[in-house]
């Protein structure tokens, strides 16, 4: 049960956490410029306040839907998820955050299924047309479906919660209202509950008694404050750093919505504010607390302004008790249910960060989410562009798994920005490990220093092999290879990706920049890329080295310059005396410009003949352009 809660929480976190900045921006604008805000009476405040509604109704849900779609189906899934979310928004005036969390992953899943069904069936040159039309058609269908199915279903759920609150108030079960109030608030029903249920009844009570406790059930800032302070203490690094600012906005600014994403990323922590609010209501009831009118927004300042004479001790006690109880329970739940890693894994993650800062390698079990080796079915190699180094690393591990007799694990490569959400392990350059962890919070991250011959590969394969020997796991269908087998019939020489004229041997030692420019010039002269692609290759080297180990470097451009590639091509240059490549020795330089995966056969063959320093040195020392051309093109 705990693992399921953690997995579900991590998935929600992957949708919500990247957008916390947008929530904070909305909270600040609302706290300052709504009519009851701090600067609400300032002249331009009304114009600025015009952003508050659209941000809440459109921007934030669409961001969540986009992020959820991308986690499941990549960039195309993100667009489909955003389209589906827009349909849910259009179906109702209610805020559609829950709808976004359904529509986003649904859009990504539909795109992913479509792409899988079309593998190998798209004629060459029609990929872009099929991709664009599939996203448009599937996204449009999902948007219409959301208007008539998903949106109305979410409204039914929120209406049921609102009716439940009204029932508890009518039957004098006041503390139990928190059981429904807190989940309903997270569904963004706070205004509907407060002004639709509590305010009318509370106003009638205040006319008779001069105050009403009903005004404090929803507006009490204590439960949300306790939750956010718990994140400051027991949350992960990224949540700790943002929870402090959110706590200030929530408690002083009265914008309770700011803590809702923190509940959504770990749903079980809703018990903290829920029980905290119950304790706060008991305290208010026992001490005779209440307000003379509704507090809007629900900040500590508004609560105090609406407190009747002689009621400050009771109201402050009710807020304080709610905050303390919420904090204690939320911190406990975060400690035992909200974290993705054990103490040992957390310590290893720190070690990974330290090693990354020093340019060192770390053990394979170093960082990221806790993953049972028996459950691993997909390993992703991620680099900046997903064009070269990650593809070669994936080939090496795929071969090692095959040699070990493990055939039920899919090994693929992707840009770090497009890591699929269903992978269990991500292998990436140590300088990209932070981005990989943010993109794939559900996965274990294995940071490495280079993609060729990393010692972590053998450790990982041994761990996976031992796990399979020690369990009777059901057999799975063999994973598809990411590239065609090398023995397949190569393309005709006129269409080959590596031309013999682009194999340059015996080059004199130069600087890494000069070697990159030489590769780029060859690709420009061969019609593979535009001139500006060379700068993209230099930018790629500037972000982190393209020397990938085994005395090999593979210069290629960043994702930003992929549109500058005219057609896929590869160039090869050898440096027998070696190049000092930022502390690494390089003798074989392979320049890459790839529009798709056509180049993977050649990279796979390079892995086969240059997997160690000694292999590369021997290859370069005895290199003959004709023989090398045949080897890398599968002709020998």
N, C-alpha and C positions, 0 to 999 in steps of 0.2 A: 504493500500500500504506500509506504514511504517513497519507494522508488518511482511509483506512478505519479505521486504528487510532485516530486522533484522534476520528473520529466515534463509534466504538464506545465509546471511553473517556469521551467527553462524555456519552453516553447513560447509561452506568453511573454516572458521577458525578452525574447528575441524580437518580438513585434513591438513591445512598448519601450524598452530601454533606449534604443537608438533615437527615439523621438522625445525623450524627457526634456531636452532643451526647448522644444516647441511648447510643451506644457508649461514650462517655467516662464517663457515669454508671454504666453497667454495669461498666466496668473498675474504677472507683474502689470501688464496692461489693464487687466480687469481691476486689480486692487487699486490702481492709481486713477483710472479714468471713468469707471462706471459712475452713475449719478451719485451713489452713496460712497464713492471712493475718496481717497485722500485728496485728489486734485479734481474731484468731480465738478466743482463750481468754477474751475478755471475756464476761460473763454474757449480755447480750442479743444477742451476735453470731450465735448459732444461729438466732434468729428473723429477724434481718435477712438472714442468708444464704439464707433461704427464697425471697427475691426473685431470687437469681442465676440459678437454673435456668429459671424462667418467663420472665425477661427475655430470656435467650439463645434459648430454644426457641420462644417465642411473640411477645413484644413486638417484638424487633428484626426478625425476618423479616416480620411483618405490616406494620410501618412501611415497610419497603423495598417490599413488594408494593403497599401503598397509594400510596406516592409514585410508583412506576412506572406504576401504573394511571392516576393523575391526569395524569402527563406525556403520556400518549397519549389518554386519553378524558375528561379533566376530572374533576369531582367524582364523577360517576356511575361513571366508569371506575375511580376510586380505590376505591370501595366494592366493585365487582366484582373488582378485583385483590386486595383484602384477603381477600375470600371465597375466591377461588381459592387464595391462599397458605395459608389455614387448612386446606384440603383436603390440600395437600402436606405440611403439618406433621403432620396426623393420620395420614398413611400410614406414618410411620417414627419411630424414636427419634433418628435423625440430625438434626443442626441443618440447617435447610432454607433457607439463604441463597441458594444457587444456584436452588433451586426458586422462591423469592420473586422472583428477577430474571427468571424465565420467566413465572410466573403473573401478576405485576403488569401488565406490558405487554400480556399476552394478554387479561386482563380489560378493560383500557382499549380495546384494538383491537376486541374484540367489541362493546362498547357503542358505539364510534364507528361501526362498520359498521351496527349496528342503527339508530342515530339517522339515519344518512344514508339508509337504505332507507325510513324513516318520514317523511322530510321532505315536508310538504304533504299527508299522509294522516291526520293526527290531528285529529279534530273539536275545534273551539274549546271550551275548558273541560275537556277530558280530558287535557291535557298532563301534569298532575301524576300522575294515575292511571297513565298509560302509562309515564311516567318511572320511577315507583317500582316498578311490577310488572316492568318490563323489567330493572331492576337486580337485583331479587330473583330472578327466574327465571334470567337469564343467569349471575349470580353463583353461584346454587345448582348449576346444571349444571356450571360450571367447577370448583366445589369437589369434586363427585363425580368429575369427570374427573381432577382432580389426585390424588385418593386412589389411583386405579387405574392412572394413566399417568405423570404428571409426577413425582410423588414417588418411585415405584419406579425410574424411569429415572435420577433423580439418585443414588439409592442404588447402582445398578449402576456408575455412573461412579466414585463414591468407593470402592467395593469393589475395582474394578480398580486404582486408584491404591494402595490399601493392599496388595494382592497384589504389585504391582510392587516396592514397598519391601522386602517380605519376600524376594523373589527376589534382589535386589541384595545384601542382607545375607548370605544363605545362600551366595552365590557370591563373597564377598570383594571386591565392587566398592564398597567403603565410600564413597569420595567421591561416587560417582554417585548414592548414595541421596538426596542433596540435590536432584537433578533432579526427583524425585518428591515428596520431603518438603515442599518449599516450596509447590508448587501444592496438594498434599493438605491442608496446614495451612489454606490460604485457604478450602478447602471445609469447614473446621471438623472435619477428621479428626485434629487434632493429638493429642488424648487417645487416640484409637484407635491411632494409630501409636506414640506414645510408650509407652503402657502395654500395648498389645496385641502389639507387635513388639519394640521396643528393650528395655523393662524386663525381660521374662523372659529374653532372651538375655544382656543385660548383667548381670543378677543372677548367672547361672551363671559368667560370666567373672570378676566381682568376687570370687566365692568362691574362685577359683583364684589370680587375680593381684592381688587387693586393690583393683582399680579396673577400669573399663571405659569406653572412649571412646563406646560406644553411648548412654550416659546423656546425652551432650552434643550428639548430632546434632540432635535436635528441640528440646531445651531451651536451646540456645545463644542468648542474647539479642542477640548481635552483629549477625546479619543484619537483624533487625527494627529495631534501633537505627539502623543505617546508612541504611535506607530512610527512616525518619522524619526523621532529620537532613537527608537530601537534600531532603525536602519543605520543611523549615524554610528551606533555602537557595534551592532552585530551584522550589518549588511556587508556585501562585498565592496571592493574598492570603488567601483564606478558608482554604486548606489550611495555609499557613504559620502562621496564627494558632492553629490547633488542633494542629498536629503536634508542637509543643514539649511540651505537656502530655501528649500521647499517648506521646512518647518516654520521659518520666519514668515513666509508669505501666508501660510495657512493660519498661524496663530495670531499674527498682528494684522495681516491684511484681510483675513476672513474668507479666503478663497479655498474652501474645503476640497474642491475638485483636484487640487494639486497633489493630494495624496492618493487619489484613486489608482493611478498607474502602478504605484508601489504595492497595492493590493493585487492588482491584476497579474503582476509578474510572479507573485507567490500567493496564490489564492487562499491558502490555509491561514495566512496571517489576518484575514478578516475577523478571526476569532478574537484578536486583540482589541480592536476598536469596539467590537460587539459586546464583549464582556466588560470592557472599560466603561462603555456607555450605560450598561445595566447597573454597574456599581455607582456611576455618577448619578443616575436617576434615583437609586435608593438613598444616596446621600442627600440629594435635594429634597426628596420627600420627607426624610427624617428631620431635616433642619428647617423645613419650610421655605425652600428657595423658589425662585421664579422671577420673571421679568414683567414689566408693566406693558410691554409691547414687543412685537417681533424684532429681533436683532438682525439687521441686514446692512452689510454682510456679517457672517457669524464670526467676528473677530473678538478677541478679549476686550478690546476697547469698546466695541458696540455692546457687548454683554454688560460691561460696567456702566455704560451710559444708560442702559435700559433697566438697571437694577434699582428697585425701590429703596427708599431710606430704611436703613436697618437690615437690609438683606444681603449686604456685601459678604459677610462671613459665610453664609449658607451657599451663595453662588460660587464664591472662590473655592470653597471646599468641594462643591460638586464638580467643578472643572478640574481641580487638582487631583481628586481621587480618580476621576475618569482617565486622566493623563497617566498617572502612576500605574494603575492596573493595566491599561492598554500597553504601556511601555514594557512592563514585566512579562506579560503574556506574549507580546509580539517578539521581544528579544529571545525568549525561550523557543518560540516556533521557528524563528530565523536560524537559531543555532542548530536545531536538530532537524529541521525540515527545509529550510530555505537556502542552504548552501550546497553547491555542486561538488565540493571536494572535502575529503577528510583532512585531519590535521597534517598527516604526512603528505598528502597531495598539495595542501596549501604551502607547506614548507618547500616542497619541490618546485612549486610555481615561483616562489621567491627566488630559489636557486636559479631557475630558468631565466628570470628577469635579470639577475646579477650577471649570469653568464652571457646573456645577450648584450648587456652593456659593455662587456669586456671582449666581445667577439669570440666567446668560447662555445664549445658544444656542450650539451647536457644529456643526461640519460634519457632513454626513450620514454620512461613513465613519468615525464617531468611536469606536465602542466595541463590545465584544462579540466573538463568535467570528468567525473568518475565513470569509466566505461569497463564493463566486464568483457574480457577478451573472448569469452564464448559467444558473445552477442555481436561481434564485429562482422559486418557483411559488406561494408563499403569503406575504403580508404581513399582519401583525396590528397593529392599532392598539389600544393598551391604556391604559385609565385606571382609576381606583379602582373605579368601579361598572360601567363598560362600558355606560353608559346614554345619554350625551349627547356629550361632547366627543370621545371616540374615534370615535363613529359619524360625526360631522361630518367629522373628519379623514379617515376612511376613504372617505367620499363624495367629498371633494375629490381624493384621490389616485386613486381609481377613475376619476373623470372625466378626470383628466390622462392616465392610462394609456390610456384609450379614445381620447382625442384624438390620442395619439401612435401609435395603431394597435397597441398591445400588449393582446392579449386572452387570453393564456394564464397570467395571474397572478391569483390569487384574493386579494381585499382584504377583510378582515373586521375586526370589532371584538370585544373581549372585556375583561372585568375583568382587571387585572394578575395576580390570583391564579389565573386560569383560562386562561392562555395555552396554546394547544395545542402539543404537542411536535413537530409536523411543520412548523412555520413556519421560514422562513429569515431573515426580517427582522421586528423588532418596533419600531414607532414609539411612543414614549411621552413623557409629560411628564418633563422632566429630573429632577424630584424623585422620580420613580418608577423611574428607570433602574436603580438598584441592585436593587430588587425584581424588575424584569423580567429582569435578567441572571441572578439566582438561579433564577427560575422557568423561564427558557428558555436554559440554558447553550449550547445548540447554535446559537442565533440571533445575528445581528448586531443590536445595539441602537442605535437612532437617537434620541437625546434631543432634545426640542424644547421651546421655551418656551411656545408656544401652538399649538393645533390648527387655527386658521383662518389660512390664508395663510402658513404657515411657509416660509421660503426653502429649507429642506432638501427640501421636496417636489419642486421643480423640479430640484434637484441629483440626487435619487434617480431621477426619471423619465429624466433625460438619461443617467445611468449605465446604467440598464437598457436604454434604447434603443440606446446605443452598443454594449453587449455583444451585443445581438441582431443588430446590423448587421455585427459582426465575427466572427460564428460562424454555422455552418449548423445551429443547434439544431433538433431535430425539433419539429414543431408539436404543441401539446397542445390538448386540448379547452378551449373557452372556460370561464373560471371563472364560477360562478354568482354573480349579483348578490346582495348582502346584503339589499337592499330592493326591493320591486316598483317598476317604472318609474313615474314621476310621472304619466304620461298615463293610467294605468289608471283605471277608473271609481271615483270616491271613494265612501265609505260615505254612506249617507243622512244628512241633516243632523242627525237625532236621535241618530245614533250617532257623530258626528264627534268626533275627539279634541280639536279646538280649536273651542270655541264662541265666537260673536261677542261674547257678554257677557264673555268672559274676555280680550278684547283691550282694554287700558287705555292710552290715548294721552295724550301731553302731561304726563307726571308731572313734578313739581318735583324738583330734585336732592335726593338723600338719601344716607345712608351705605350701603355694601354690605350691612351686616347688615339695615338697614331695608328695602332692596330685596328681599332674600331672604325676609324675614318677610312682606312684602306678597305676593310670589308664592305662598308657602306658604299664606297665608290664603285666597287665591283658590282654590287647589286643595282646601283643606279644605271651603270653602263650596260647592264644586261636587261634593263627594262623591268626589273622586279618592283622597284619602288621609286617614288619621287625624291628629289634632292633633300627635302626637309626631313625625310625619314632618318637621315644620319643624325640629326640633332636629337631625335627621339631615342636613338641608340645611346648617345652620350648621356642623355637624361636618365636612361635606365641604369647605366653604370654608376651615375652619381647617387642614385638612391641606394643601391648596394651592388657589390661586385658581381659581374657575370662570369667570373672564374668559378667553376663549379666543382673543382677537385680533379684528381687524376691527371693533372697538367693540361686540362681542357678548359677553354673559355668559349661561351656561345653568345656573342653580342647580338642583341635584337632590340627592337623598339618597345616603348611603353604602350599601354592600351590606347592612349590618346592619339598615337600616330598610326594605328592600324588602318584607318581610312586611306592612308597614303600608300598602302601596298597595292600595286597593280596586279601582280600575280605571285603565287608562292614560288620561292626560290631559295637555294642554299649555296653558299660559297665556302671554300676551305682554304686556309693558309697555314703553312707549317713554319715553325721557328726553332730549328735544331739547337741553337744555343740558349733558347729559353727567354721569356720575358718576365721581368719582375712585376707581377700584377698585384700591386698593393700588398706585398708580403707573400703572395703565392707565386709559384712557378708555373708558367703556361708555355706549352710547346705546340699545341694544336688549337687553332682558332676556327670556329665554325660560325659564320654569319647566317642569320635566319630572318626571312621575311615570310610570314605565313598568314594566309587568309582563312584557312581551315585546318584540317589535320593531315593534309597530304604529305607533310614533311616528316611525319612520325616514323615511317619506315626507315628513312635515312638515320634519324636520331637513334632508333633502336639498333641499327647496325653499328653505329659509333659506340654505343654502350657495350656491344659485344666485343669490339676489338680494342677498346680503350677504357676498360673498367678500372685499371690500376695505373699508378705512375709508371711502372715498368712496362706495361702494355703500350702506353702512349709513347714512351721514349723509344721503344723498339719500332713502333709503327712509323714514327717521324724519321728515325735514323735510316730506315730502309725504304722510305716512301718513293714510289714511282707514280707519276700522274695517271698513267693508263691503268695500272693495277688498282690504285686507290679509287679511281672512277668506277671500275667494275665492282669492287667490294662494296662501296657505299650505295651503288644502284642495284645491288643484288644480281649482278651479271657474272659473279665469280664465287 
